[in-house]
């Protein structure tokens, strides 16, 4: 089997396609969460702690000189990323928890015993007749 045909067989497997779809949706979800955190959560949080905007927090190691940009450690952006991660992780946790609950409820639901087929009913009747004949004196 050639490399091209092996790659084709690998690429069209359901798992690879599902994984690709998951990655694309995950990236889009990440953008939504980043916007939610940056535009909805952080402004009120910054207001509560005295008007601090986390994304502007930084330590200047070397000031800008002429055309050379300043050298800064932008720890505010790191804090923002950590908060984004916590919210994404919590959202995923809640989704997985809901899916697990649905699976448990599905497993717990008792299924009705199967209705015997006509053949099984007939065989049961024959068995009962034979037993009745055997039990007679």
C-alpha positions, 0 to 999 in steps of 0.5 A: 500500500502506497503512502498516498493511499495510506494517508487517504485511508487515514484522513477519511476515517471517521475519528480524524474527521470528528477530531477536525470538526471538534478542533474547529468548533473548539477554536470558535468557542475559544473566541466566544469565551475570550470575547465574553471574558474580555468584554463582559466579565473583566470590565465589571471585575476591574470596576470592583477592584478599583478600575484596574484593566488587567490587559494594561498591567505590565512591568516596563523593563526598558523604556522606549528609545527612539524607534526601539519599542519598550521592553515590557512584561505584560502580566495582565495579558497572562492574567486575562488568559488564565481567566479565559482558561478557567471559564473554558475549563468550567464550561467544558466540565459542565458540558461533560457533567451533563452528558454523563448525567444523561448517560446514567439516566439512560442506563438506569431506566429499566427496559420492559421485558421482551414479549415472547414470540409466538414460537416461544409461547407455543414451546412453553405450552408444549413443555407444560403439556408434557410436564402435565402428562408426566406428572399424571399417575 
